[in-house]
């Protein structure tokens, strides 16, 4: 009998897994499918919709740690970027997760396919470290450029199995099934936007409750993201022009290099990135050697690191903020090139024919047009068409057309068919 485990966090994962599940069950109605949701709102939503769902969320309150049982300690660098998180509390939750997995998941797990969105969050590490020696298939997934996701057998971002070769056997397999398939029936979203919002509100209530009396570690990830999103929304509602005083005038074409910022408390920064002082050093070197401006485009959920803000204060004419009315594509088109740690915006820049200087590691680092030094960036004058062609081929060869961010998950039914075949 085919067996599957889907691992997700909030209710937005439910639509993706629902579509995959429908594809699987059309091929094999007897397949055993279990959903694991880390946050309570998603778990309750899944149960109400009739899914075979579990959650380890409540294990932090009730499970008793029975020793490490041979499991290695986790890599906590993703969480320890927050100064309010305590190491002992994180380890407490991690080993309670392991205990929950052993009690609820390990029995008859051999032969199971596990679909999981990452490697470094607490539950992900607990699951991977516990089932590592079992006979299972692990598939990682992550949203890629707009309109696409990717699947990988080895990890996410720079750990993806196509990051060096520029070719994904899973994407090829998907396209073979897509070609051979009849048009997939249109399915309605299992949860609407209001239901997803309600689910996330339930998460907020639970995590605020935890935070009021405990420091059980991983709730900080959710709360920090919520506070940042709330602050951003509030600032936009109160005054759309609040940042206009520090925005630059729009630069002429070819006048600047674009820096795309990222969230510091993110796996792409903590595990595949570089320190902020190195970023600042590279940006200053570009300004001095090129006599071009640097236009700064912070991530919507996080301001610039203090080291980069200091550069802006010291050299206000050379370091300017992106025009608040301009979109990313417009910024990319007008730039000479892009500097980023490993943002998806770098891949979008390649599609615009721009060279991209990545400071960290990324799944698209093998693409033509990606450079690794300031000198390569400043000297790059190769064909724009070659850069675009390489990036387009990379997306075709490595990505699956599922528009995860917009909530259109219909293409994921073919993933289910592919897994079952």
N, C-alpha and C positions, 0 to 999 in steps of 0.2 A: 504494500500500500504506500502511495506517495504521501510524504509528510512535509509540512512547511511551517516555519515560524516567521512571522513578520514583527519587527521591532520598530516602534515609533515613539514619539514624544507627545505632541499635542494633537488636536483633532484634525489638523490639516493633513496628517499622514493617512487618515482613515480612507479618504477618497482614493488615494493612490493604491492602497492595499486592497480596497474593495474591487477596483478595476482588475488588478492582477488576479484576485480570487475568482472573479467571474470567468476570466479566461481559463484558469486551471480547471474549474468545475465543469466547463463545457467539454473539456477533453476527458476529464476523469471525475465523475460525480462522487466517487468514494474517497477522494483525497482528504486527508486530515490536515486542517489548517488552523493554526492558533495565532492569535494576535497578542502581543505584549505591548502595553502602553505605560510609559514611565509616569505620566502625570494623570491625576485622578479624573479630570474633566474628559480627557480622551477615552479613558477606560469606561466611564459611565455612559458616554455617548455610544461606544461600540457595543456595550451590553444591551442598551436600549434598542439598537438597530439589529440585534439578534446575532452578532458575531461571537465566535468562541474566543473570548478575550480574558486576559489576566493582567494584573498589575503588581509590581513589587513595591509600590509606593508605601503601603502601610507596614511593610516589613521593618522599616526603620523604628517603628514604635513597639512592635511586639516580638520580633525575632530575637533570640538569644544567640550570641556569637559562640560557636563551639570550636574555636580555634581556627587557624589558617588552613588546616587540612591540606597542606602542601601547595596552596595557591600563592603565587608571587604577589608582592605589593604592587599597587597600581602606579602608573605615571600620573602625577597630580599637577603637572605644570599648567594644564589648561585652567585649573581652578585657582591655583595659587597666585595668579595675576591680581586677584582681589585681595586686598589687605585685611578684609574682615573675615575671611574664611580661615578656619583652624584645621590644621593637619589631622589632629586626632578625630575630629568630627567627620572629616571626609573618609578616613579609614574605617570609622564605625559604620557608616552607611555602606561602604564598599563591601565589607565582610558580611554585613547583613544581607546585601544583595546576593552574595555568593551562597549563603545559607538558603535563601529563598529559591534560587535556581536549582540547587541540589534537591530540594524538597518538592519542587513543582515542575521542573523542566527535564531533568537528566534521564528519567526513566524512559526507556525505549527511544532515545533520541537518535540512535544510529540510523543513517539513511535520510536524515532530515536536511532540507535546504533552508538555511537561515538568511533572510533578507534584512539588512541592518544599515542604518544611515551613517555610521562612522566607527571610529576605533578608540577614541580617547575620553569620552564621557564615562562617568563612573559605572553605569550599568553596562555599557558596551564592553568595557574592560573586564568587568566581573563575568559577563557571559563568555567572552572570547577566551579568557584565562581558564574558565571552568570546563568548557567543552573542547578545548584545543586538541585533545588527543582522541576525540571521538571521530567516528566515520561520518562526517557531515560535509555538506558543501556550504560555504559562506559566500554570499554575494553582497557587496557593498554598493550603495547607490547614493547619488548626490545630484542636486540640480546643477546644470551647467549654464551655458549661455542661454538667453531668452528662447523658450520653445523647446528646450532639450534637457534630458537627464543623461547620466552615464551609469553603467554597471561595471563593476570591477571585482576580480577574484582576490586581489591582494591588498586593497585599502582605498583610501580616498585621497584626493588632490595629488600631491607628488608621489604618493604610494600607489596610485592607480596602475593597473597592469599595462596600460598603453602610454604612460608618461614618457618613456624612453623610445619606444618603437614607433609611436604615432599610429598604431593600429590596434583595434579591439576586436577579438574574435567574437565577443558577445554581441557587439553592434552588428557585425556581419551576419551572425546567426539570426538576429532580430529581423534584419532586412530580408533574409531568405524566407522567413515565416510570413513577413508582411506581404511579400510578393505573391506567395502561394495562398494567402488567406482571402476569403471572401470579405467584403466590407464589414467591419465590425459593427454590431448593433449599437446605436447611440444609447448611452446609459445616463440617467439623471444622477447628479451629485448626491451621494448618500447623506451628506449634511450641507445645508445651505449656509450662507454667510452669517445669518443670525444665530444658527445653531453652533457654528464654530466659535463665534464671539461669546456666546453663553458658556460654552465649554471652557474657554480660556478664562472667563470670569470665575468659574468654579476653581480652576487652578490657582488663580490669584488669591481667592479666599483661603484655600488650604495652605498656600505658601506663606501668606501673611500670618496665619495662625501659627505655623511652625516658627516663623521668625520672631514671634512675640515671646516665646519661652525657650527657644532652643537654637543652637547653631549647628544643626545637622546638615552642614556643608552645601550640598548641591542645589538647595533651594535658592541660593544667592544668584546662580546663573539665570534663573527665570526672573527673579525680582529686578536684577540690574537691567535686563533687557526691557522689562515692562516700564521701569522708571524712565529709561532713555526714550522709548517710543512715546510715552505720555508727554514728556517734556517737549519732544519735537512737535507733536500734534498741537500742544497748547501754544507754543510759540507761533505756529503757523496761523492758528485761529486768532490770537490776540493781535498780531501785527505782521502781515506778510513782508513788510518793509524793515523789520527790526534789524536785519543784518546789512541793509543797503549801505550804511555808512562805511563799512569796511570792504565792500565789494569793489573790485577793479572795474574799470571801463573795459569793454570788450576789446580783446587784442586783435590786431590784424593777422591775416593768414601768415603762417610761418614765423610768427613773432615769439613763440613760446613753446616750451615743453610742458606737458600736463602731468601733474602728480595726482594719482588716484589713491586716496587714503582708505584704510580698512579698520575694522573693529579690532582693538588690541586684545580683548578677552575672547578670542576666537581661535579654534584649532589651527586655522591657516596662518595665524600670527605666532601662536605659542609653539607650534611644532614644525612649521615650514617657513617661518619668517626670520627677521633679523631685528636687532635692537634699534630703538628709535634714534640713538646717537649716530649709528651707521647710516641710517636713512638721511639724517640731516647733513652729515658729511658729504654724501654723494650729491645731494641737491646743491650744496654750496659749490662743490667742484664743477658741476655742470654750468652754473651761472658764471663762474670765473673763467672757464675755458671757452665758453660759447658766446658770451655777451648776449645771451637770450634770457628772457624772463622765465620764471617758473610759475605757472598758474596752479593754485592749490585747490583741489576738489575733495574736501573731507567726506568721509562716509556719513550718510544721513543720521546714523545712530551714534556717532562719536565725533567729537571735535578732534583737532590735530593734536599730536603729542606736543608736550611743552618744548621739546628741543626744536621742533619745526616752528612753533609759535615764536620762539626766540629769534630764529632766523628772519621771520617776517618783521619782527620789531627792529632788528638791526639793519635790514635791507628792504625797506618798504617798497622801493621802486622795482626791485628785482623779484620779490615774492609777493604775488597778488592772489586774491581769492577769485574763484570762478564766478562769473556773472550769475546771480541767483535766478535769472530768467532763462538761462540757456540750459539745454539738456546735455546729457553725456555725449550723445552722438555729435552734436554741434561742437562741443569742446574738442572731441577727438579729431574731427575733420579739419578744424582750424589749427591744430597743433603741428609741431614738427615731429613729435614722438611722445611716448608715454613712459613714465616711471611709476612702478608699483611694486609692492612686495610680491603679490601673486593673485591679485584681484581678477575676477571674471571679466572686468572691464578691460584688462590687457588683451584678452582674446577678441573682444569687440573692437579694440584698436587695430589688431592685425587684420580684421575683416574690412577695416577702413584703409588698409594699406600703410599703416604707420608702424615704425619700429618700436619695440617694447623692451625697456630695460627692467628685468625682474631682479629684485634684490634678494628674494628668497628662493624657494623651490616651488614648482607648479606643474600641474599635469600637462600644460601646453608648452613646456620649456623646450621641446624638440622642434617646435614650429619654426619655419623660416621667418626671419624678421625679429626673433627674440635675441637680445644681446645681454651680455653678462658684465660688461665694463662700461665706464663712462666714455672711454675712447671709442669703443665700438658704436655707441649710440651717436656720438657727435660726427663720426665719419660715415655713418650709414647713408648711402645715397642710391641703394639698389632699386630695382624696378618695383613700383607700387603694385603692379599686376602680379608679380611673383609672390609678394607677401599675401595678397588677397587670395590667390589661388592655393597657396599652401594652407592658410587658415581654413578655407572652405573645404578642402580635401580632408583636413584633420577632423573637422566637425562631422563630415559625412562618414568617415571611417571609424569614428570613436564614440559617437553619440546617438541617442535614441530619441525620436521625435515625440516626446511627451511634454506638454506644456505645464509643468508642475506648478510654477509660480502663479499662473492664472487660474489654476483649478480644473483645467481640461485634461482629464485623466484617461480618456477613451483609448488612446494608443497603448496604454499599459495592459489592456486585455491581451495584446499579442505577446507581451512578456510572459503572461500566465500560460498561454499556449506553448510558447517556446520552452518554458521550464518543464512543462508536463511531457512534451515530446522527447 
